[in-house]
Amino acid sequence: MKNNTKNNFDYKDIFSMKNKKVVIFGGTGNLGLNFSKTLSSAGAKVYLLDKVKKKLDDKNIFFLKCDVNSKKNIENNLKKIIKKEKKIDVLIYNVYSKPMDYYQKFEKYNLNTWEKVMKTNLTGAFLASQNIINHFKEKKISGNIIIVLSTYGIVGPDLSIYENLKKHKNIYGGKHSLTTPVSYTSSKSGLLGLMKYLATTCGKFNIRVNSLSPGGVFDFQEKNFVKKYTKKVPLGRMASWSDYNGPILFLASDASSYMTGSNLIVDGGWTAW
């Protein structure tokens, strides 16, 4: 097979997203908004697909209301974007579901809650990937899929850091104290398997599929949790939202053009112990 790769030493070209069309599922959360601003600044036109709209001050960032629990909703939104832009180059799946009783302990975990999380986190990614891969193949696009995982998609949770936390101090709401529930770890692990399946089966079509595994982000959680979490991080701090802007640009751009089937771990060293 002939190698058509050209040498490129200009970092502006290597990381350029000029003329690229990017779709971010789960785009209006803190992580998604950081991703969108970074990719837009690199030249991309970005579409945020989410349930809740946020104020957007960037002329290259657009919002479409989308429910990933609906196959039809996913298909219709992607069709709208393709009709307008003629193509999509990059799809980022960054959806994180927290239904009622999400933080319940394993022994009492509600089946309905489990199924809701799995449907949103994992089945939604399957449907979005299936749809966009058909588009990539039909248009003969060297497409790029990025699935956002978690450190708890590659290692089990250390529940000791959640001990003695207060229910009323859980900043994410609900009637349970902060923890890592079974549905989160299980769905994120499932996404890792989905990523590897897609990478190995779609490489021959020049479609790349990778994942990003972020570590915990400081979000003004209960002080006791932050202290115990930080103690387990070699860099000695939780992440800030902006710590993932560089990694997402790397994965979305030609800087990672020979990378597929890989999980980029950015966790301050959490999984290195």
C-alpha positions in Angstrom: 0.0 0.0 0.0 1.4 3.4 -1.0 2.1 5.8 1.8 0.6 9.2 0.8 1.5 10.9 4.1 3.2 14.3 3.6 5.7 15.7 6.1 4.3 18.7 7.9 6.3 20.6 10.5 4.0 23.6 11.0 2.1 23.2 14.3 -0.6 25.5 13.0 -1.3 23.2 10.1 -1.0 20.0 12.2 -3.6 21.2 14.7 -5.8 23.1 12.2 -9.5 22.4 12.1 -10.1 24.7 9.1 -13.1 23.6 7.0 -13.9 20.8 9.4 -17.5 20.2 10.6 -17.7 18.8 14.1 -20.7 17.4 16.0 -20.7 17.1 19.8 -23.4 15.1 21.4 -23.7 16.3 25.0 -22.3 19.6 23.8 -23.7 22.2 26.3 -22.2 20.8 29.5 -18.9 22.3 30.9 -16.7 19.8 29.0 -18.7 20.1 25.8 -18.6 23.9 25.8 -14.8 23.9 26.4 -14.4 21.4 23.5 -16.5 23.6 21.2 -14.7 26.8 21.9 -11.3 25.1 21.4 -12.3 23.5 18.1 -13.9 26.6 16.9 -10.8 28.7 17.6 -8.8 26.1 15.5 -11.1 26.8 12.6 -14.0 24.3 12.9 -17.7 24.8 12.6 -19.2 23.1 15.6 -22.7 21.8 16.2 -23.8 21.1 19.8 -26.5 18.4 20.2 -28.0 18.4 23.6 -31.3 18.7 25.6 -30.5 22.1 27.1 -29.4 25.2 25.2 -26.7 27.4 26.6 -25.9 31.0 25.5 -23.4 30.8 22.6 -21.3 33.8 21.7 -19.3 32.2 18.9 -20.6 32.5 15.3 -19.1 29.1 14.4 -20.9 27.2 17.2 -24.5 26.2 16.7 -27.1 24.4 18.9 -29.6 21.7 18.0 -31.9 20.1 20.5 -31.4 16.4 20.6 -32.4 13.5 22.8 -30.0 10.6 22.3 -32.6 8.1 23.7 -34.4 8.6 20.3 -32.9 6.9 17.3 -35.1 9.1 15.0 -34.0 12.3 16.8 -30.3 11.4 16.3 -30.9 10.6 12.6 -32.9 13.8 11.9 -30.4 16.1 13.6 -27.4 14.6 11.7 -29.4 14.8 8.5 -30.1 18.5 9.1 -26.4 19.2 9.6 -25.3 17.2 6.5 -27.9 18.9 4.4 -26.6 22.3 5.5 -22.8 21.6 5.5 -22.7 18.7 2.9 -20.6 16.7 5.3 -19.5 15.9 8.9 -15.9 15.2 9.6 -15.8 14.6 13.4 -18.3 13.2 15.8 -17.7 13.5 19.6 -19.9 11.5 22.0 -19.8 13.2 25.3 -23.1 12.2 27.0 -23.5 11.6 30.7 -26.9 10.6 32.2 -27.8 11.1 35.8 -31.5 10.1 36.3 -33.3 9.9 39.7 -31.5 7.7 42.3 -28.4 7.7 40.1 -26.1 7.8 43.2 -27.8 4.9 44.9 -25.6 2.1 46.4 -25.1 -1.1 44.4 -27.0 -3.3 46.7 -30.2 -1.3 46.3 -29.6 0.0 42.7 -32.8 0.4 40.8 -33.1 -1.5 37.5 -34.9 1.3 35.9 -32.1 3.7 36.8 -29.5 1.2 35.4 -31.4 0.9 32.1 -31.8 4.6 31.7 -28.1 5.2 32.1 -27.2 2.4 29.8 -29.6 3.6 27.1 -28.2 7.2 27.2 -24.5 6.6 27.8 -24.0 3.4 25.7 -26.9 2.8 23.3 -26.9 6.5 22.3 -23.2 6.2 21.4 -24.0 3.0 19.3 -26.8 4.8 17.4 -24.8 8.0 16.8 -21.8 6.0 15.7 -23.8 3.7 13.4 -25.4 6.7 11.7 -22.2 8.7 11.2 -20.2 5.7 10.0 -22.8 5.2 7.2 -22.3 8.9 6.3 -18.5 8.6 6.3 -18.7 5.5 4.0 -21.3 6.9 1.7 -19.4 10.2 1.2 -16.0 8.4 1.3 -14.9 10.7 4.2 -11.9 10.0 6.3 -14.1 10.4 9.3 -13.2 10.7 13.0 -15.1 9.5 16.0 -14.1 10.4 19.6 -15.9 8.8 22.6 -15.5 10.5 26.0 -15.0 7.8 28.6 -13.6 8.1 32.2 -10.9 6.7 34.3 -13.7 4.6 35.8 -14.2 3.1 32.4 -10.7 1.5 32.7 -10.3 0.8 36.4 -12.7 0.1 39.2 -13.7 3.0 41.6 -12.1 3.5 44.9 -15.2 3.9 47.0 -13.2 4.9 50.1 -12.9 8.5 48.8 -16.7 8.8 49.0 -17.0 7.6 52.6 -18.8 9.8 55.1 -19.9 12.3 52.5 -23.2 14.2 53.2 -26.3 13.8 51.2 -27.2 17.5 51.4 -23.7 18.4 50.2 -23.9 16.5 46.9 -23.8 19.4 44.4 -25.3 17.3 41.7 -28.6 16.9 43.6 -30.7 13.9 44.4 -31.2 12.2 47.8 -27.9 10.3 48.0 -24.4 11.3 48.8 -21.8 11.6 46.0 -20.3 8.3 44.8 -19.4 6.5 41.6 -22.4 4.3 40.8 -22.3 0.9 39.1 -24.1 2.2 36.0 -21.4 4.8 35.4 -18.4 2.4 35.5 -20.3 -0.3 33.5 -21.4 2.1 30.8 -18.0 3.7 30.4 -16.3 0.3 30.2 -18.9 -0.6 27.5 -18.0 2.5 25.6 -14.3 1.4 25.6 -15.3 -1.9 24.0 -17.5 -0.1 21.4 -14.6 2.2 20.5 -12.2 -0.7 19.9 -14.8 -2.6 17.9 -15.4 0.4 15.6 -11.7 1.1 15.3 -10.8 -2.4 14.2 -13.7 -2.8 11.8 -13.7 0.7 10.2 -10.0 1.3 9.8 -10.1 -0.1 6.2 -12.4 2.7 5.3 -9.9 5.2 6.7 -12.3 6.0 9.6 -10.5 6.7 12.9 -12.1 5.9 16.3 -10.5 6.8 19.6 -11.5 7.7 23.1 -10.6 10.3 25.8 -10.6 9.3 29.4 -10.6 12.3 31.7 -9.9 12.3 35.4 -12.1 14.0 38.0 -12.7 17.7 37.5 -12.9 20.2 40.4 -16.5 21.4 40.5 -16.8 22.7 44.0 -17.6 19.3 45.4 -17.6 18.6 49.1 -14.3 19.5 50.6 -13.8 16.0 52.2 -14.1 14.4 48.8 -11.8 16.9 47.1 -9.1 16.3 49.7 -9.2 12.5 49.5 -9.4 12.5 45.7 -6.5 14.9 45.3 -4.4 12.7 47.6 -4.6 9.9 45.0 -3.5 12.1 42.1 0.3 12.2 41.5 0.0 15.8 40.2 -1.6 16.7 43.4 -4.8 18.3 42.1 -8.1 17.7 40.4 -8.4 18.7 36.8 -9.9 22.0 35.6 -12.3 21.9 32.6 -9.7 23.5 30.4 -7.2 20.7 31.0 -9.0 18.7 28.3 -8.9 21.3 25.5 -5.5 20.2 24.3 -6.3 16.5 24.2 -9.6 17.0 22.3 -7.9 19.2 19.7 -5.2 16.5 19.3 -7.7 13.7 18.8 -10.0 15.8 16.5 -7.2 17.2 14.3 -4.6 15.6 11.9 -2.1 15.7 14.8 -3.5 12.2 15.6 -3.9 11.1 12.0 -2.1 7.7 12.6 -4.0 7.0 15.8 -7.1 4.7 16.1 -8.3 2.3 18.6 -6.5 4.2 21.4 -7.7 5.5 24.7 -6.0 8.8 25.6 -5.9 8.9 29.4 -5.6 12.4 30.9 -6.0 12.0 34.6 -3.1 13.6 36.4 -1.6 10.2 36.9 -4.6 8.7 38.8 -4.4 5.3 36.9 -0.5 5.2 37.1 -0.2 3.9 40.6 
